[in-house]
Amino acid sequence: MEENMKRFLFIAITKGHKPGVYTSWEEANQQVVDYTFTEFHGFNSFKHACSCFKSRMSSICAEKDRTGETGGLTPDGCGGKRLAISGGGYPCRPIVSWLPVIPTEELNADFAVVSSMEEWLLKVCLEAEIPCPCFFKVERFVGEQGPFFGFMAVIPGHPFEIELFVTSRFSMVEKAAREDAAYEMLCVLLDVTGKEIRDYNYRKAKLLGDSNNALRARVGQLEESYEKLKASYDSLVRRHVKGERF
């Protein structure tokens, strides 16, 4: 676990040797050592940490139900018992053969989103008067490459009486993966709240305009070539009708 997690008073481990909310970085770090596919998040509010932890564990249960897995977990952590899950850890990292990774071209400046998706997401949450999302970071290693970062975003408290959680694509750029999770959650919230975001991105509009101008120029060239071919064809037809030799 990164040293910068020490700045948080509470650390929620949702995927580790013993998931739970910890007040000590050292103790929390023990839960992720030699554990494959860890997931955690730092908080400075115990109430917020517990709320997000329970919501994320609930979403993990929902994921397992959909995939047919049985882990014996309940949203509050084993029916009110102290949450402790053994197993699932590995002494070495396995090779992951495939990951849903953000394409390189989407990280190019030409496709960069000017407005932060996370900022829009927070605005929608405040407007809808629901809790702000929590992002749990996940790391993956593919062979000798890595780490690849991914995020699980969850809205604590189930404000719409449904599980509100999304999974981002992975990226070697941590910020890009977090933005991807924010975008996915934003789409979900806009759907359940019926709200809209009307944002005119001038840069994208300019790129689109330049692309359209290039297409128009190409269409003009094709039309000119077509007219020349048509004129040549009409001339050949007329000569054929008159019996002229070619």
N, C-alpha and C positions, 0 to 999 in steps of 0.2 A: 504494500500500500504506500502511496506517495507520502513524503514527509509533510507536504503542505496540508494534509488532512489533520495535522496536529492543531491547526488553528480553530477547529470546531470543538465545541463542548460535548457534542453527542455524535456518534457515528452509527448509522443504521446499516447492518449487514443483512442483506436479503438473500444472498447466495454465498454461503461459506460453511465452515465446519459446524458452527452453531449460530444460526441466524438470530438476531436480536438487536437491541439498542444498547450501545456501550458508551461509557463515559471516559474510558481510557483508550488512547491511541494504541498503546502497547497491547492491551487485551484484544482490541478490535483487529489489530494486525495479525495476531495469532490465528484468527478465524479465516484468513485468506491465504496464509502461507501454504504452499503445496496444494492449493485447491484450484481445480480447473474451472474457468468461466465464473469468476467471482463477480459480485454486484454489491455496490455500497453507495452511501451518500452521507455527507456531513451536514449537521444542523447546529444551530445555536439556541434552539427552543426545544425543550423536552416534549412539550405537547405536540408541536409540529412533527417532531421526529417520530413519535409514537403513532400519530395519525397517518403519516405517509408510509411508515413501516407496515401497519395493518392493511392499508389499501393495496400496497404492492404485494404483500403475501396473499391477499385475497385474489389479486389478478394472476398470480402464479398458480393458485389453485384452479382458477378458471381456465388457464392455459392447459393445465394437466388434464382437466376434465374433457377439453376439446380434443386432445391428442390421445385420450384413453389411458394416460398414465395415472398411477395411484401412489400418492406420497403420504397419505394419512394426515395432511395438513388441514387446518381450518383457518379462516381469516384472522382469528385472534391468536393463532399459534397453538395448535393442538388442544382446542376446546378449553382454553383458559389455563392450561398447564404451562410451565416454563418451556419456551420453545427451544428444542435442542434436536438437531437433525444430524445423525452420523452417516457416514458414507458419502459417496459422490465426489470425494477428493481423490486426486491421483498424484503419485510421486513425481510424475513428469508430465509435461504438456503434450497432448496428442496433436497430431497433424490434422488440421481442419481442411478438407478438400475443397469446400465451396462456402463462400460467404456472400450475402447480398451487399455488395460494395458499391458506393457512389461512383459512377463513371468519372474518369479524369476530366472529360470535357465539361462536366457540370461544375467543376472546381475552377474552370477557366474564368478570368475576369469578365469576359464577354457575357457570361451567363450568371454572373454574381447577382444575388438579390441585394438591392440597395438598402431596403428596409429590413431590419432584423425580424425574423419570424418569431423569435422569443418575445420581442417587445410587443408585437401584434397579439401574441397569445396572452400575455399579461393584460393587455388592454381589454381583450374580449372577456377574460375572467373577471376583471373589475367591473366591467359593464354588466355582466350577467350575475354579479354578486355571488360568485362561487370561489372556493379556495384556489390559490395559485398552484400550478403544477410543480411536481418534484421530479428531478431527473436522476435516475440511478445509472451510473456508468458501468459499462461492461468492456472487457478487453479480450481480444482473440489474437492468437498467434498462428500464422500459416507457414509451416516449415520454419525456415530461418527468418522469415519476414515478420514484421510487427513492431510494436503492437498495433492492431486495428482497433479503433474505438467505436463503440456503439452506445446508445442510450435507451433506457426504458422510461418513458414519461408517464406519470400517473397523477390523476386528480384525487386528492384525499377526501374522504368523507362521503363518497358516492352521492353528490348533490342531485343527480337525476335518477337515483335508485337503479343505476346500471354501472357496470364496471367501465371506468374511463381510463384506459391505458393503451399506449401504442409503443411500437418498437421501431427504432430508426434503422437505416442501412448503416453498414460499417464504413469507416474511412480511416486513413492514416492521419487525417487532419481532425483532431478532436472537436474543434469548433464546428466543422462541417457536419459531423455526425449529430451533434447536439441541435444544430439548426434543423436538420432533417427530422429529428424527433419532434421539435417544436412545430414544424410544418404539418406533420401527420396529426398531431394533437389539435392543431388549429382547424384542420379540415373536419375533424370529429366534432369539435365544439360548435363550429359554424352550422353543422348539420343538425345537432340536437337543440341549438338555441334559435335557429332560423335567422341568425344575423348575417350581415354581409360586410365585406371590406371593399371599399372602392378606392383603389390606389392607382394613380397613373404614373407608371415608371417611364420617365422621359428617355432614359438611356436605351431601354429595350425598344421603345417606340422609334427611336432614331435608327437603331440597328435593323428594325423591321422595315423602316422606310428605305434605308440604303439597299436592303435585300430586294425590296419591291422595285426600286429603280433599276437595279441590275437585271431583274427578270423582265422588266418592260423593255430594256435595251435589247435583250436577247430575243424577246418575242418580235420586236421590230426587225431584227436581222432575219429571223425565220420567215416573217411575212414578205420581206423584200426578196428573199431567195425563192419563196413560193411563187411570187408574181413573175419572176424571171423564168422559172421552169414552166409555168402555165403559158406564158407568151411563146416560149419555144415549142411547147406541145401543140398549141393552136396553129402555129406556123407550119409544123409538120403535117397536121391534119389537113390544112388547106391545100398544101402542095400534093398530098396524096389524092385528095378529091379531084384536083385538076389533072392528075395523071403525070405529074412531073416526076422525074427521076431524082433520087436522093444522091 
